[in-house]
Amino acid sequence: MTFSLRIARRYLFARKSTNAINIITGISVLGIAVGSAALILVLSVFNGFEDLIATMYSNFNPDIKVTPAKGKTFDADSTLLLKLEQVEGVAAVARSLQEVAFFEYKDNQDFGTLKGISDNFSQVVGIDSTVREGRYLLRDGQRELAILGLGMRDKLGVNVGDPFTELGVYTPRRGQSPGLFGRQLQPFRRRYIYPGGTFVIQHEFNNEYVLAPLSFARELLEAGPDEVSALEIRLQPGVATPAAIERLEAVLGPGYTVRDRFAQEAAFLRLMQVEKWLSYAIASLMLLLVSFNMIGALWMIVLEKQPDIAILKSMGALNTTVRNIFLNEGLLLSIVGLFLGLILALLLYAAQKTIGIITVPGNFIVEAYPISLRAVDFLIVSVTVVIIGLLASLPPALRAMRVSALIRED
């Protein structure tokens, strides 16, 4: 332990001659503790939402999605599927074909996205676990069934329990051609399908998607027998996604885009990251304002310790030594506040995880705010608090350097 650090530790725990200094010092430490806890909890709440959204997306978005580099669809024959299934780390490959469509149920109408999926789609994503009404079933005997998002069900007023009312689906015809005697054919194709269930995942998916058998979508869209808009791939547990993407790109060639789960929702996740660090910056600014209390406390300690500083200088202490004493003093105050803040954050974290002291208003998928602690957050917060503490202790430390070695008392 250096000389300046030992003196700083002595000043930290020694009682001050003026009680106001003790009070101000205690307030500054408390402010740093609350600010540190706030920083950790801000990051933890955003981490919790990231984990929650990642879990919800995993029920709809696959580990890896293959789409055409140009155009909307491509042909995926059995040979291509076999090649992909033989790639190291691939567990299952599902096919999908989606297009914007117009839906009609009784007197209700709305636009949405029709997504035709192959029978093994539930082996790639956890869509079957999200069904809240009816069943996850694409066929019931000869009848083809649709699984609607909760928002689409509400907008169309669909009664999943009604086995007699069909859902009308309209899509534009491909390549209009003149009919008999030059008359134009009906510009839309129409097919009917029975509602079979309702899934609940995330607001965007709930309000947009209607899932149907791949054969139904191909017939409605006049697509070829092997035509798809995407291949959706589930990886085996423990397989590194970047390595799997490289292997898939080598098999597919340059005509395809291969994206992992986060790249599929890159814009939304990037926005969440921006919100997370903006919130962290605002909380850090509040902590910086709180650190002015520490500046005042250290300044008063410098004024109180002027005789001690004069004695140290007369004994040969350098100005840098005096400066380091009060820099270390500010550092110790920050560390004490940080330690108390970590304890406070852990207590609030445990309370939120166990009893949910802060609930989410409205009808949300979870009742309490999700929260998740990560080791890197403690490192980030610790560095932030130490830097702010050093910045706050710099003005008093520079003031201590200017104390003369001779103190004249009146």
Summary of the structure (lengths in Angstrom):
residues: 410
radius of gyration: 32.3
end to end distance: 37.2
largest distance: 116.9
contacts: 1319
relative contact order: 0.19
helix: 52%
strand: 21%
